[in-house]
Amino acid sequence: MIQPDNFGFGEEAALLKASARKFFADTFDTAQLHALVAADHDPERMSACAWDQDLWRQMVALGWPSLAVPESAGGLGVDAVAVAGLVEELGRAAFPCPLLGTLNATYVLAACGAGAEAALGEIAAGQSATLAITNRHGSWSLAETDVTCDGGKLSGTAWFVQDARKVERLLVSARSASGQGLYWVAVDAPGVTIAPDAIVDLTRDQAHIRFDNVIAEAVSGDGLAALEEAIPAIWTVLAADICGAAEWQLQTTVAYAQTRQQFDHPLGFFQAVKHPLVDVMVQIDQSKSLVYNAACAIDTEPAQASRFAHMAKASASETAALASGRSVQYHGGIGFTWECYVHLYFKRQMHSQLLWGDAAWHRAQLADIVLGKVA
């Protein structure tokens, strides 16, 4: 099937994106972000989970967490291109919340079939969730998990769980005698222990979660197939978040270069500043095109979704590094200070760059698709 013009990004998707930008502009500026997550500059501080739960409840009321939930399960069932546009604005605001994790869990549950209808209904009703599928080595192979299921009870540890302290439900990948399945668990269920990780990103939290004979609800007996179907959407929405954050970095740095005077000229007057910033703009545009191309493939030609999502995440990971480096560099000495807001986005981008695989990993996977696996 040929992709539609403009990646299928129609009037409804544009309205959703514009309303998200207005929501964050009206309710959560960068000064509020800094005050929320960077109030304590002590490098020895404990890992925190700072987020505005009142704003999150407003997002739930707007229906954002249920965007990807199929209409049959009580959700809105919007296209992936519309979700990508919303997540781009989430990245621009760097708003700490469990939206990405909830969307990820939704895409996996939607691929599970009838067994996941109840879990999808919980998300549509406002429950937040995240994936607990990674092993202790941080492998992005979907078949590798350290959790087992025996008699409907989970044991073991899931690692690198995103926003674990913000969510109410976990979608856990576990091995059993019958294969790899997916299980729906409440974070406050008996036997669940959340151990926070220390990460550089102040806008997110991460944890490893231990399961000690935890009673779980099976949502799919073929968890690997569901994960493989959903993973292109997971890569794509994270790439959209990176693009939104990179646009904030670029626009903020350009504004600084236009006002900061050096040698009787604004910094932006000098080619050594303006040309690299143009390079950032070009890189962002490339990544955004690949993001919406991947999102459109998820909607219209799923057979190509994995290939295009690899391209989107690879490009976005490079964008994260380039935009972050330039934003700090061209803010000069102040760019390295705690009081300057750019460090918040720098740290978020560094986390996103590696999350779900960096550029080298995605290009290696893409090479296997295009050229075939090396013997």
RODO-2510 file (C-alpha; in nm, 4 decimals, decimal comma):
residues 375
     n   res          X          Y          Z
     1     m     0,0000     0,0000     0,0000
     2     i     0,1284     0,3467    -0,0896
     3     q     0,1553     0,5869     0,2026
     4     p    -0,0863     0,8816     0,1917
     5     d     0,0322     1,2362     0,1316
     6     n     0,1755     1,4167     0,4323
     7     f     0,2153     1,0795     0,6077
     8     g    -0,1573     1,0860     0,6823
     9     f    -0,1065     1,3722     0,9274
    10     g    -0,4506     1,5241     0,8891
    11     e    -0,6511     1,7982     1,0552
    12     e    -0,7302     1,5964     1,3683
    13     a    -0,3649     1,5059     1,4226
    14     a    -0,2614     1,8688     1,3726
    15     l    -0,5270     1,9848     1,6194
    16     l    -0,4102     1,7315     1,8799
    17     k    -0,0495     1,8437     1,8406
    18     a    -0,1423     2,2131     1,8624
    19     s    -0,3587     2,1588     2,1700
    20     a    -0,0740     1,9700     2,3393
    21     r     0,1677     2,2550     2,2715
    22     k    -0,0805     2,5057     2,4133
    23     f    -0,1432     2,2861     2,7172
    24     f     0,2249     2,2754     2,8098
    25     a     0,2782     2,6431     2,7255
    26     d    -0,0070     2,7412     2,9564
    27     t     0,0628     2,5032     3,2434
    28     f     0,4270     2,3952     3,2508
    29     d     0,7131     2,6171     3,1371
    30     t     1,0826     2,5342     3,1650
    31     a     1,1238     2,7345     3,4859
    32     q     0,8614     2,5114     3,6487
    33     l     1,0401     2,2041     3,5146
    34     h     1,3699     2,3170     3,6662
    35     a     1,2083     2,3966     4,0000
    36     l     1,0350     2,0581     4,0023
    37     v     1,3203     1,8221     3,9144
    38     a     1,6372     2,0228     3,9820
    39     a     1,5663     2,1864     4,3162
    40     d     1,8418     1,9777     4,4758
    41     h     2,1813     2,0097     4,3076
    42     d     2,3622     1,7779     4,5483
    43     p     2,5409     1,5114     4,3368
    44     e     2,5007     1,2634     4,6245
    45     r     2,1224     1,3090     4,6446
    46     m     1,8963     1,0060     4,6409
    47     s     1,7214     0,9137     4,3196
    48     a     1,3982     1,1146     4,3108
    49     c     1,0642     1,0750     4,1378
    50     a     0,9424     1,4335     4,1032
    51     w     0,6370     1,4962     3,8871
    52     d     0,3201     1,7038     3,8855
    53     q     0,0400     1,4567     3,9452
    54     d    -0,2285     1,7240     3,9150
    55     l    -0,1164     1,7999     3,5584
    56     w    -0,1026     1,4290     3,4849
    57     r    -0,4656     1,3952     3,5949
    58     q    -0,5521     1,6757     3,3537
    59     m    -0,3769     1,4828     3,0755
    60     v    -0,5778     1,1733     3,1687
    61     a    -0,8976     1,3812     3,1564
    62     l    -0,7977     1,4960     2,8059
    63     g    -0,7760     1,1312     2,7049
    64     w    -0,4090     1,1298     2,6077
    65     p    -0,3133     0,7989     2,7742
    66     s    -0,6007     0,6247     2,5918
    67     l    -0,5111     0,7578     2,2464
    68     a    -0,3666     0,4281     2,1233
    69     v    -0,6248     0,2075     2,2970
    70     p    -0,8569     0,0562     2,0323
    71     e    -1,2115     0,1869     2,0267
    72     s    -1,3363    -0,1658     2,0962
    73     a    -1,1662    -0,1473     2,4374
    74     g    -1,3015     0,1973     2,5220
    75     g    -1,0111     0,4046     2,3875
    76     l    -0,9789     0,6626     2,1126
    77     g    -0,7901     0,4436     1,8652
    78     v    -0,6119     0,7302     1,6900
    79     d    -0,3453     0,6754     1,4243
    80     a     0,0220     0,6445     1,5149
    81     v     0,1024     0,9694     1,3304
    82     a    -0,1272     1,1598     1,5666
    83     v     0,0317     0,9923     1,8694
    84     a     0,3768     1,0856     1,7358
    85     g     0,2710     1,4493     1,7075
    86     l     0,1508     1,4549     2,0669
    87     v     0,4667     1,2859     2,1961
    88     e     0,6783     1,5372     2,0070
    89     e     0,5206     1,8084     2,2213
    90     l     0,5769     1,5987     2,5334
    91     g     0,9473     1,5902     2,4468
    92     r     0,9531     1,9634     2,3815
    93     a     0,8170     2,0221     2,7321
    94     a     1,0253     1,7389     2,8856
    95     f     0,7273     1,6843     3,1118
    96     p     0,7878     1,4087     3,3719
    97     c     0,4989     1,1634     3,3464
    98     p     0,4207     0,8004     3,2587
    99     l     0,2676     0,8776     2,9176
   100     l     0,5408     0,7113     2,7117
   101     g     0,5326     0,3979     2,9249
   102     t     0,1540     0,3832     2,9058
   103     l     0,1580     0,4195     2,5271
   104     n     0,4230     0,1477     2,5016
   105     a     0,2187    -0,0902     2,7146
   106     t    -0,0904    -0,0055     2,5101
   107     y     0,0728    -0,0953     2,1790
   108     v     0,1869    -0,4297     2,3197
   109     l    -0,1527    -0,5074     2,4743
   110     a    -0,3275    -0,4169     2,1484
   111     a    -0,1132    -0,6815     1,9773
   112     c    -0,2099    -0,9474     2,2321
   113     g    -0,5624    -1,0080     2,1110
   114     a    -0,8732    -1,0829     2,3131
   115     g    -0,6861    -1,1750     2,6304
   116     a    -0,5775    -0,8152     2,6812
   117     e    -0,9186    -0,6470     2,6508
   118     a    -0,9573    -0,6003     3,0260
   119     a    -0,6092    -0,4506     3,0649
   120     l    -0,6710    -0,2148     2,7733
   121     g    -0,9974    -0,1140     2,9383
   122     e    -0,8080    -0,0202     3,2530
   123     i    -0,5777     0,2070     3,0529
   124     a    -0,8778     0,3603     2,8766
   125     a    -1,0231     0,4294     3,2222
   126     g    -0,7122     0,6220     3,3267
   127     q    -0,4697     0,3615     3,4632
   128     s    -0,1010     0,4188     3,3830
   129     a     0,1379     0,1378     3,2920
   130     t     0,4887     0,0569     3,1780
   131     l     0,6814    -0,2348     3,0309
   132     a     0,8930    -0,4663     3,2468
   133     i     1,0600    -0,6795     2,9802
   134     t     1,4370    -0,6200     2,9939
   135     n     1,6989    -0,8475     3,1489
   136     r     1,9866    -0,7487     3,3773
   137     h     2,2276    -0,7051     3,0859
   138     g     2,0093    -0,4420     2,9213
   139     s     1,9625    -0,6537     2,6110
   140     w     1,7126    -0,5125     2,3633
   141     s     1,6396    -0,8634     2,2387
   142     l     1,2721    -0,9165     2,3133
   143     a     1,3263    -1,2859     2,3872
   144     e     1,5585    -1,2266     2,6836
   145     t     1,3947    -1,1862     3,0239
   146     d     1,4998    -1,2766     3,3772
   147     v     1,1429    -1,3299     3,4999
   148     t     0,9764    -1,6709     3,5086
   149     c     0,6156    -1,7760     3,5567
   150     d     0,5186    -2,0965     3,7345
   151     g     0,1616    -2,1752     3,8222
   152     g     0,0484    -1,8215     3,7439
   153     k     0,3065    -1,6668     3,9789
   154     l     0,6005    -1,4487     3,8714
   155     s     0,9520    -1,4741     4,0121
   156     g     1,2705    -1,2948     3,9142
   157     t     1,3689    -0,9378     3,8311
   158     a     1,2824    -0,7024     3,5446
   159     w     1,5487    -0,4398     3,4799
   160     f     1,5608    -0,0888     3,3318
   161     v     1,1893    -0,0313     3,3893
   162     q     1,0976     0,3223     3,2858
   163     d     0,8953     0,5515     3,5155
   164     a     0,8305     0,2589     3,7462
   165     r     0,7415     0,4810     4,0417
   166     k     0,4799     0,6752     3,8464
   167     v     0,2653     0,3911     3,7157
   168     e    -0,0096     0,1717     3,8556
   169     r     0,0312    -0,1358     3,6349
   170     l     0,3202    -0,3376     3,4901
   171     l     0,3198    -0,5417     3,1702
   172     v     0,5757    -0,8133     3,2427
   173     s     0,7469    -1,0496     3,0017
   174     a     0,8164    -1,3886     3,1606
   175     r     0,9198    -1,7385     3,0576
   176     s     0,7150    -2,0441     3,1480
   177     a     0,7048    -2,4109     3,0542
   178     s     0,4764    -2,3225     2,7608
   179     g     0,6896    -2,0373     2,6271
   180     q     0,7215    -1,6629     2,6726
   181     g     0,4103    -1,4855     2,7941
   182     l     0,2961    -1,1400     2,8988
   183     y     0,1424    -1,0734     3,2393
   184     w    -0,0529    -0,7816     3,3863
   185     v     0,0455    -0,6899     3,7417
   186     a    -0,0420    -0,4102     3,9852
   187     v     0,2661    -0,2317     4,1210
   188     d     0,1305    -0,2643     4,4745
   189     a     0,0620    -0,6373     4,4458
   190     p     0,2101    -0,8535     4,7249
   191     g     0,5616    -0,9631     4,6353
   192     v     0,6420    -0,6695     4,4049
   193     t     0,9464    -0,4660     4,5127
   194     i     1,0552    -0,1540     4,3230
   195     a     1,4258    -0,0690     4,3607
   196     p     1,5055     0,2749     4,2109
   197     d     1,8083     0,3141     3,9844
   198     a     2,0332     0,6208     3,9813
   199     i     2,0119     0,7725     3,6328
   200     v     2,1332     1,0995     3,4857
   201     d     1,7917     1,2002     3,3460
   202     l     1,6111     1,4178     3,6008
   203     t     1,2830     1,4149     3,4087
   204     r     1,2380     1,0377     3,4322
   205     d     1,2850     0,7651     3,6874
   206     q     1,4042     0,4113     3,6320
   207     a     1,4019     0,1006     3,8509
   208     h     1,4539    -0,2708     3,8619
   209     i     1,1539    -0,4607     3,9923
   210     r     1,1705    -0,7853     4,1848
   211     f     0,8850    -1,0377     4,1757
   212     d     0,8533    -1,2901     4,4570
   213     n     0,5742    -1,5368     4,3740
   214     v     0,3537    -1,2546     4,2475
   215     i     0,0076    -1,3584     4,1292
   216     a    -0,0276    -1,2277     3,7743
   217     e    -0,2960    -1,2112     3,5077
   218     a    -0,1856    -1,3660     3,1782
   219     v    -0,2739    -1,1464     2,8799
   220     s    -0,0889    -1,3382     2,6077
   221     g     0,0615    -1,6831     2,5797
   222     d     0,2732    -1,5699     2,2830
   223     g     0,4348    -1,2630     2,4321
   224     l     0,7237    -1,2583     2,1873
   225     a     0,4940    -1,2211     1,8873
   226     a     0,3040    -0,9357     2,0548
   227     l     0,6255    -0,7559     2,1469
   228     e     0,7627    -0,7922     1,7951
   229     e     0,4434    -0,6480     1,6481
   230     a     0,4430    -0,3517     1,8871
   231     i     0,8116    -0,2646     1,9021
   232     p     0,8170    -0,0421     1,5873
   233     a     0,5615     0,1864     1,7543
   234     i     0,7691     0,1928     2,0737
   235     w     1,0817     0,3004     1,8832
   236     t     0,8842     0,5565     1,6851
   237     v     0,7213     0,7359     1,9777
   238     l     1,0547     0,7605     2,1586
   239     a     1,2109     0,9069     1,8435
   240     a     0,9270     1,1612     1,8339
   241     d     1,0049     1,2594     2,1943
   242     i     1,3698     1,3112     2,0975
   243     c     1,2723     1,5335     1,8042
   244     g     1,0546     1,7520     2,0253
   245     a     1,3294     1,7927     2,2837
   246     a     1,5823     1,8681     2,0085
   247     e     1,3607     2,1454     1,8710
   248     w     1,3514     2,3041     2,2171
   249     q     1,7316     2,2801     2,2336
   250     l     1,7720     2,4386     1,8918
   251     q     1,5232     2,7208     1,9432
   252     t     1,6565     2,8033     2,2890
   253     t     2,0148     2,8092     2,1631
   254     v     1,9261     3,0258     1,8624
   255     a     1,7477     3,2734     2,0904
   256     y     2,0550     3,2885     2,3142
   257     a     2,2864     3,3366     2,0147
   258     q     2,0709     3,6270     1,8962
   259     t     2,0922     3,8143     2,2281
   260     r     2,4369     3,7276     2,3706
   261     q     2,6893     3,9884     2,2564
   262     q     3,0538     3,9142     2,1821
   263     f     3,3009     4,1447     2,0009
   264     d     3,0184     4,3977     1,9518
   265     h     2,8027     4,1435     1,7666
   266     p     2,5440     3,8825     1,8630
   267     l     2,6920     3,5333     1,8755
   268     g     2,4691     3,4345     1,5876
   269     f     2,6513     3,6827     1,3655
   270     f     2,9527     3,4505     1,3469
   271     q     2,9614     3,1692     1,0931
   272     a     3,1259     2,9359     1,3452
   273     v     2,8016     2,9554     1,5423
   274     k     2,5296     2,9910     1,2805
   275     h     2,6446     2,7136     1,0476
   276     p     2,6548     2,4348     1,3122
   277     l     2,3100     2,5425     1,4322
   278     v     2,1830     2,5044     1,0764
   279     d     2,3318     2,1550     1,0805
   280     v     2,1217     2,0810     1,3892
   281     m     1,8097     2,2121     1,2132
   282     v     1,8747     1,9890     0,9110
   283     q     1,9338     1,6868     1,1343
   284     i     1,6082     1,7496     1,3226
   285     d     1,4136     1,7788     0,9972
   286     q     1,5621     1,4522     0,8757
   287     s     1,4694     1,2731     1,1973
   288     k     1,1172     1,4158     1,2007
   289     s     1,0582     1,2990     0,8448
   290     l     1,1730     0,9500     0,9370
   291     v     0,9564     0,9513     1,2511
   292     y     0,6390     1,0360     1,0624
   293     n     0,7335     0,7970     0,7841
   294     a     0,7618     0,5179     1,0428
   295     a     0,4376     0,6210     1,2129
   296     c     0,2588     0,6248     0,8783
   297     a     0,3924     0,2770     0,8027
   298     i     0,2492     0,1533     1,1326
   299     d    -0,0885     0,2884     1,0189
   300     t    -0,0829     0,1920     0,6504
   301     e     0,1895    -0,0642     0,5673
   302     p     0,2840    -0,2606     0,8804
   303     a     0,5131    -0,4921     0,6817
   304     q     0,7534    -0,1973     0,6462
   305     a     0,7081    -0,0606     0,9975
   306     s     1,0092    -0,2320     1,1538
   307     r     1,2461    -0,1178     0,8787
   308     f     1,1273     0,2432     0,8957
   309     a     1,1201     0,2511     1,2768
   310     h     1,4835     0,1366     1,2882
   311     m     1,5687     0,4278     1,0557
   312     a     1,3735     0,6747     1,2704
   313     k     1,5298     0,5731     1,6018
   314     a     1,8826     0,5584     1,4538
   315     s     1,8484     0,9106     1,3152
   316     a     1,6822     1,0420     1,6315
   317     s     1,9606     0,9032     1,8518
   318     e     2,2144     1,0975     1,6465
   319     t     1,9934     1,4052     1,6662
   320     a     1,9851     1,3739     2,0445
   321     a     2,3646     1,3781     2,0623
   322     l     2,4126     1,6604     1,8112
   323     a     2,1447     1,8936     1,9490
   324     s     2,2596     1,8357     2,3072
   325     g     2,6245     1,9029     2,2344
   326     r     2,5537     2,2193     2,0381
   327     s     2,3064     2,3551     2,2940
   328     v     2,5612     2,3349     2,5751
   329     q     2,8537     2,4489     2,3624
   330     y     2,6850     2,7606     2,2267
   331     h     2,5540     2,8674     2,5637
   332     g     2,9205     2,9062     2,6570
   333     g     3,0249     2,9015     3,0210
   334     i     2,6695     2,9351     3,1502
   335     g     2,5701     2,6245     2,9562
   336     f     2,7614     2,4082     3,2033
   337     t     2,5867     2,5464     3,5115
   338     w     2,3053     2,3878     3,7100
   339     e     2,0982     2,7048     3,6839
   340     c     2,0946     2,6944     3,3025
   341     y     1,7983     2,4910     3,1832
   342     v     1,9807     2,3219     2,8951
   343     h     2,1261     2,0530     3,1219
   344     l     1,7774     1,9144     3,1836
   345     y     1,7277     1,8472     2,8142
   346     f     2,0869     1,7317     2,7650
   347     k     2,0353     1,4609     3,0284
   348     r     1,6942     1,3593     2,8959
   349     q     1,8378     1,3281     2,5458
   350     m     2,1340     1,1197     2,6601
   351     h     1,8930     0,8787     2,8271
   352     s     1,6687     0,8675     2,5195
   353     q     1,9664     0,8200     2,2893
   354     l     2,0428     0,4791     2,4405
   355     l     1,6933     0,3732     2,5456
   356     w     1,5612     0,0950     2,3170
   357     g     1,8930     0,0929     2,1319
   358     d     2,1332     0,3579     2,0030
   359     a     2,2013     0,4477     1,6388
   360     a     2,4668     0,1792     1,5872
   361     w     2,2400    -0,0951     1,7226
   362     h     1,9456     0,0083     1,5066
   363     r     2,1572     0,0317     1,1938
   364     a     2,2960    -0,3155     1,2614
   365     q     1,9407    -0,4496     1,2891
   366     l     1,8436    -0,2600     0,9736
   367     a     2,1369    -0,4137     0,7878
   368     d     2,0085    -0,7587     0,8816
   369     i     1,6691    -0,6701     0,7346
   370     v     1,8049    -0,5175     0,4141
   371     l     2,1076    -0,7404     0,3473
   372     g     2,0296    -1,0529     0,5465
   373     k     2,1979    -1,1742     0,8616
   374     v     2,5705    -1,2400     0,8510
   375     a     2,6420    -1,6110     0,8410
***
